């Protein structure tokens, strides 16, 4: 279990069902900012244990010699607990709102040649968490894990979680191998409503039942096909004739603008799924699903501009009136200029092979992942879409090779919400949820949820960064010599806003306890940043106003516990220059020419090879998932 951290949240009772209008209070109230993933034990789905479960639950480093000193961070003698976690998702059990489930990309098995989907459970509304991992990982020797169709794959990610009205938990994602055969697939699994078995590693509040492959394997190296970017939703409307249907969508990448959005459904609680059907046009990626009170299903996606094809950058949607059996033709939700940091054609820049040219900016990718939701109780009519995009009034020419608002231009990113009340035929113009003109920052990674007459939107925001500028990547500033350096740790926080109609929004302010620097170079060979592609929020009924009324829980990727360091590959090559983006590491300059060194050793420069970073658990990779609740 995890110890909560006390935070200050500038909002209280904003979701109280007795409030006639959502209002920001004058005084701050205490709230919980909790590490969902942080230095603690892991519990296997069946309560048992194995090498991977023990490894993921170990925060320390072994004093035993590295079993392979030339394999970078891969040292199975060390623990794996202080490794990266990103792309979180969260859901609240409608049968018992004390139970929450979260998923994330979990790197705790990296030393064991695997990267897997983490899953966690809370039985106290997100105050403390039990960490686990979905069955089927390479070292899973349990009976259920051995039977999982994911067995034989080394990696699983893009996590998704959703409950049905009976307390079943569905999880979804992608699975593949980084070597041949790649077997790229999308899947949905199920945990039953009852607790799982108890054993030496503990007990989960939900019992794992099954996993199903939904999209058949694709092998990019051979056919150019890869299944990716899935989304998951369940019909929880008691007024719907399709109640408890499970809906799943994903992108089938095929290259050449031929990407398509696929959709499948289960009408038997995840036991089986329909064959994936194409619901989109071309030049697309990234989908989401919403279900209205009457059972209508909506699938949205990101559309890309395509000269000569009549396509614009924006968001499109289709609707089904028969529980996902068929869909109408795509309609446009909005067109916009994407906020897409880029230099030299790269959407992520760092050191070494990821250096994008002077002045040496460091930034993670910010993919545009539009989201969709609807209030399944019917208290708020309509369907709601959110995205982050460039504020048109802020778009100006770039003063450097860096650009974020189309080639040669920069601009400020804002979070927008649009609404349709006529079955997605037409949409209101996207409206900023928190324009904050007096305290600007870039807003991104937005999500929105709706329940029982309330909506909550969340996003990342760097308004606290004194170095904020449209001309600079987030978390960057220029030193006296014109070189890019870190602007410190007071860079990005998680923010929220609430609404009763999806049009008029009340900003809540920062809901994370602290800010952090998102550009820590802890990926690749500790030379590039990555924050995943999304964060998440969920709303539920806390068993009526007497038991707390409505509450929302949000999760995000957070670098606050990452240990800073100095990268000798950079400092030795640049006369002691330190840019502030580096994390703790243990590289050794071998002091020999590259011809004398094992070719498998990761080299920083041909004239000064270094050993691998054989200290994966020293804190330099300690990226976590954090969460908090409203109110």
N, C-alpha and C positions, 0 to 999 in steps of 0.2 A: 504494500500500500504506500501511497505518497503523502508526504506532509504538505499541507497547503501553505501558500504564501499569502500574507495579508496585503491587500492592495487598497487603494482609494479609488472609488468609482464616482464620477460626478453625475450620478443619476440614482434615483430611488423610486420604487413603486411606479415606474413608467409603464409597466405592463399590468398594473393592478386592474382587475376587472371592474372595480367600483369606480374608477376614475372616468368622468365623462369625456375628458379630453386629455391627451398625453401632453404633459408639461415637464420641462426640465426643472428640477428643484433648485432652490437657492443654495442649499448646503450639501456638501459631499457626504456620502454615506459609505461605510466600509463594505467591501465585497471581496470575494475570493479570486485570486489569480493563481492558478494551480498548474504545476508541471504534470501534464498527462503522461509524459515519458521522461523519466529521470532516475538515474542510479538506484535501481531496485530489482527485486527478483521477478522472474517471468513464471507464469503458470501455464502449463500445457493444457490443451483443450480437454483431455481426459484425466487431468490431475497427475499424470505421470511425469517422467523427466527423461532427458537424453542430452547428448553433448551440446546441441544447439541451445536448448532451454537453459542449461547451466551457463553456457558461454554468454548468452544475452543477458542473464541476470547477474553477471560478474562485472563490477565496476573497476576492480584493481588490475594491475599488471603483474604477470608472473616474472619471477626472477630467473626462471629457467632460460637457457640460451634459445634464441630464435630457431625454430625448426627449419627455417629456410631464410637466411639473412638477406637474400637478394630478391625477395618477392614483394618489395614495397611494404605496405601496411599489413600484409597477410601473415599474421603470426597467431596460429591457433592456440599457442600457450597463454596468450593474454585474454582478458575478458573483452566482451564486446559491447558492454552497456553504455559507455560514453561515446556512442557513435551517432551519426546523423539521423534525424527524423524529419519528414516534411510531407506536404500535401495531405493535411488532415481532413477528416470528415467526421460528423457526429450526428447521432440520432437519439431520440428520447422514447422510451417504451410507453405507449399510450395506456397499457394496462397497469403500469406502476411507474410513475414519473420519477421515482427515486433511482431507477435503473437507466443509465446512459451507456451507449456504445460509441466508440471512436475507432477510426482506422487511420493508418498512416504508412508511408514508405519507410520501412525500418532497415537500417544498415547494420544491425547488430551482428549479422551472420557474415559480414564481409570477409573476416578472417577465415571463414569456413567455406569460402568460394560460393557464397549465395547472397542474394539480396531479396528480402521477402516482405510481404504485407503484414505489418503489425496490427493487432486489434486489442483494444482495451475496454474494460468495463468499470463502471462506477455504480455503487449501490447506495450512494448518499447524495445524489444530484450533482455529481461532479466535484465534490470536495476532495475525494481521494480516488485513486485509480489502481486497478490491477492490470498489469500488462501481459499480453500473450501474443501469439502469432497464429495465423490461420493454418490449418493442417496441410500436409503435403510437401513441406520443405525438404531439401535433400537428405537431412539427417533425421527426419521424423520416422521413428521406428514403431510408432503406435499402429494398432490394427487399422484404425480409420485413416490415418495419414498414409499408410502404405497402399490403401485402396483408392486414395484420392486421384482423380484424373490429372491433377497438377503434378503428380509424382513424375520425376524425370525431367522437370524443368528447374533451372537454378534461380530464376528471378520471378517475383510477382509484385505488382505495385498498382498505382492509380486507384487507391482504395475508395470504396463506397460502402455505406451502411444505411439500412432503412428497416423500420419495424412495420408489421401489420397489426391489425386490431386485436389479434389473439396473442400478441407478445412474441411472435416469431421474429427473429432477426435475420435479415438477408444481407449478405456482403458480396461485393463484386469487385472486379479489377481485371488486370491483364497479367499474363504469364508467358514466359519465353525463356530461351537459352541464349546466352551471349556467344556461344559457339554452335557449330552445326551438329544436329539439326536444330533450327531455332524454334520451331513449333510455336510461333506467336499466336496466342489465343486470348479470348475474353471469356470470363466465367462468372457464375453466380453461385454462391453457397448459402446454406441455411443452418442457423442454430434454432433449436426448439425453444418453447416457452419456459420449460422447466430448467432447474440448475443442472450443470454437468456433474460428472463423477468427482469425488474428492480423492486426493492422492498426495504423494510426498511434495509435489510442487504447489498444491493448493486446490482451489475449486472455483470454477467460473459460474456466474449466475445464469448462464444459458448453455444448453447442451448441444454440441455440434452434431448435425445430422448428415449432411451431404454436400457435395460440390458438383456442379454441372458445367461442362464446356458449352458455351452458347454460340460463339463464333469459331468456326473450324480453323485450324492452324494455317498460318501463312508464313512463308519463308522469304524475307526481303532479299536476301542475297541471290535467290534463284528466280523469283517471280516478281519482285518489287512490291509485294503485298504484305501489309502489316496491320493487325487489328490493334486499335489504340483509343485512348480518350473516351472511356465509357461513362455512363451515368445510369442511376438506378432510382426507381420510385415505386411506391406501393399505393394502391387505391385504398384509402382508409375512410372514405365517406360512407356513412351508414345509409345514405339515401341513394347510393349507386347500386345498380344491378350487377356491377362488376367488382364489388367490394372484395378486397384481398387479392385482386390480380396483382402480379408483380411485373413491372415494366422495365426494360433494359434497352439502352441504345449505345452505339459506339461508332467510331470512324474507321472505315476501311481505307487505308492509304494505298493508293495504286499508282501515284505519280502522274505527271502530265495534266494536272487539273481534273483527273478522273476520280478523286476522292469522293466517297459517298457516305451518308449517314445511314446506318442499319438499325433496325428495331426488332425486338423479340419480346414475347410475353409468356408468362406462365399463369395458367388458370387452376393449378393444383398445388399451390403453396410451394413452388420451386422444385417440385419433383421432376417436371419436364418443362421444356421451353419450345416455343414455335421456332420454325426456321427463320433466320434473319431476313427481313424484307427491306428493300431500299425505300426510304421515305423522303430523300432530299434530291436536289439537283446537284450540279458539279461545283467545283472550286469551293469546297467547304471543309470544315473540321470542327470538332468539339461540339457535343450535344448536351441538352438537358431535357428533363421531363417534368411536366406539371399535370396534376389531376384536379379538375373542378368538382364542386359539390355534387353535380349531376352525373359525374362519372366520365365526362369528356376528357380525353387525353390530348396533351399538347407536347410536341417535340420541337425544340428549337436548336439552332446551330449558328456558328460563325460563318459568314459568307465572305469571299475574297473578291476584290476587283479583278476583272478579266477583260482586257481590251477586246472589243469586237464581239463579246459574248453577252453584253448587257448586264454584267454583274458588277456590283459595287461592294465596297467594304461595309459590312453591317451585320445584321442579325435577321434571320428568317425563321418561319414557324409553319408547322402543319398541325391539323386537328383531326381527331378520330371521335366519332360518336358511337362506336360499337366496341368499346373496350380494347382498342388497339388492333382490331382485325383489319381495318382499312383506314386510309388517311386521305384527306383532300390535297389539293395542290398547294405548294409553298406560297406563303405571303410574306411581305417585307414588314419587319417590326421597326427597324430604324437603319439609317445609313450614317456613317460617321468616319472620322479620321482616327485610325488606331494609334494609341500611344505605344510605340515600339522602339525602345532604345536600340541603337545600332551604330556601329562604326566599321568601316571597311567591309561591309556586307555581313558582319557577325552580330548576332543578337546577344551574345555574352562575351565579355572580354576579361582577361586576367594577365597572368605572367607566362613566360616561356612560350610554348606553342600557341597559347591563347592571347598573346600580346597583339593588340589591334593597331599599334602605331602610336606616335606621339599625340597627346601628352601622357599616354599611359593610363587612360581611364580603366577602372575596374567596375564591372556591373554584371548582374545576373539577368537572365532573360525575363521578360514580362509578357508572356503570351496573353492574348485577349480571350478570356473564357466567359462568354455571356451566360447568365443564369436565368432560370425561369421558375416561377412558383405560383400557387393558387391556394386560397383558403378553403380547405376541404370541408370545413364546417358550414360554409356558405354565408357566414356573417359579413364578410367583405366580398362583394361580387367582383368577378373579373379574373384576369390573368396578368401577372406582373413580370416584367423582364428587367434585368439589371446588367450593366456593363460599365467598364471604364474606357474613356476615350478622350481625345484632345479637345479641350475647350476651344471652339473656333476663334473666339476673340483673343486667345493667347498665342496663336500660331504666328511665329516670326522666323526670319532666316537664321540659320545656325552660324555661329561665329567660329566654328572649328569643324574638323572632320566628323564629329559626333552629330547624330540627328535622332529625333524621336517622333516627329510628326510628318513623316514622309521625307524622302531624300532631300537634304539641304535645308530642312526646317526643324524647329523645336517648338514645343508647346507644353502647357500644363495639363496633366491628366486629372479628370474629374470622374466621380461615380454618378451614373445616371439611372433613373428608373422610369419605365414607360408602362402604361396600363391599357388593357383592352376590356371593354364590357360587352362586346358584341361577338363573342366566339372567335376572337383573333382576326376578324375581318379588317378592322382598322385599329390604329394605336394612337394614343396621345403622344405628343412630342416628348422625348426623353428629358427629364427634369433633374438637375443636380440635387442630391439629397443633402449636401452640406457644402455650398460653394465657398464659404469661409474666405471672402475676399480680403479681409484684414489680416489673415494669418495663413497665407497660401502654402500649399504643399502638393506633391503628386499623390493622387489617390489611385489605388489599384488592388487587384485580387478581391473583387467585391462578391458578395453573396447576399441573398434575400430570402426570407421565409415568411409565411403568413399562416395565422391560425386564430380562429375565434374572434375575428374583428381586429386583429393587431398584425402589424408587419414590423420586422426588424431587418435593417440592412447593416452589413459590416464590411470593413475594408482596411487595408494598410494605408498609412498616411505619414509623410515625412515633414509635416508642418513645423515640428519642433526643431528641425535641423537649421541652424543659423546660416549654413552654406547653401540653403535651397536656392536654386536658380533653374529657369527653363533651359539654360545653356549648358547645364552640367548633369551628368547621371546622378541618381540618388546616392547620397553618402560620399560624394567626391567634392574636393575643392582643389585649387591650384596653389602650390607653394610659391615662394618668392622667385624661383627659377622657372616657373611655368610648368611644373611637373604635377601630375595628379597624385593626390594623397587623400587619406581618409579624413572625413570631417568629424570623426569621433564616434561615440556610441549613442549620442542623443539624436538619433536619425529617424527611425521608423517606430510608430506605435500602431496599435489596433484601435480603430474607432467604430462607432455605431450611431445609428439614427433610428427613430421609431415613427410610426405613422398609423392612422386609423383608416386611411383611404388610399394609400399608395401614391398620393399626389402631394399632399402637404406633409412635410417631414420635420421632426423635431430632433436636432442633433443632440446626442448624449455626451459627446466628447470622447476622450481616450478611455478605453476600457481595460487596456493592459496596464499592469502595475508600473512597468518601466518601458523605456524605449530600447532599441538595439541597433547595431550596425548590420544591415543585411548583406553587405558585400564582403564578408569574410571568405578568404580563399581556402576553402576546406574540401574542395572536390578536385577531380582529376588527380594530379600528383601534388595536392595542396597548392594549386595555382589558379583556381577559378572558383567563383561563388555560384551557389544555386539555392533557391528558396522554394523549389517546387513550382506548381502552377496555380494553386488555389488554396483558399481557406474556407471555413464553413460556419453556418449558424442554423440552429433548430429551435422551434418554439413548441411548447406543450402545455397542457392543463395540469396544474399542480393539485388536482383533486378539489377544485373549487376555491373560492376566495378565503374560506376559513383555513385552508391548508396552504395558502400562499398564492392562489390565483395562477394566472399565466406566468410562465418564466421562459426565458430564452437562454440557450447555452451556445457559446461560440468558441472555436478552436483556431489556432494559427501557428505558423512556423516561427520560431524564436531563437535568436543567437545569443541571448544574454549570458549563457553559461559557457560559451566558447572561450577557451584560453588563448590570449594573444601570444604572438611569437615573432621571431625574425627569420626570414628565409635567406640562408647564406648564398643561395644561387643568385639572389637579387643584390644583396648587399656587397658581396665580393666582386660582382661584375660592375657595380656602379659606385665604387669608392665609399661604401658605407651608407648609401641611401636606404632609408626605410620608409615605405609608403603607408604603413599602418593597416594594411589589409591582411597581413600575414597572420597565420595561426601557429600555435605551438607545434614544433616539429623536432626531429632529432637526426637531421641529415648530417653525414660526415663527408667532408671533402677528402676524397681518396688521394689527392695529390699526385696522381699519375696520369699519363696520357690515356685516352679512351681505348687505345689498342691493347692496353694491359689489363683491361677490366672486362669482367663477364658481360657479354652483350645484353644479358637480361636485366642488368642493373639500370634503373631509370636515370638517364643522364640529363643534367640541366644545361650544360654547355660541353662542346666537344673538347675544350681545352681544360676543363675542370670537372670531371665526373664526380658524382656524389653517390653515397650509399642510399638505400631505400629508407623511407620513413617508417622504421619498425617500432613505432610507439603509438599505435592507433588508439590507445585508451588513456592518453595523457591529457585530454581535455581540448586538444586542438580541433577535434571533430564533434564536440559536444553540442550539436544542434538539437533542440527539443521541440516538442509540441506543448503549447500552453493553452489553458482554457479559463473561461470565467463565465459567470451567469448574470443575467439581468432579470428582475432586480436582485 
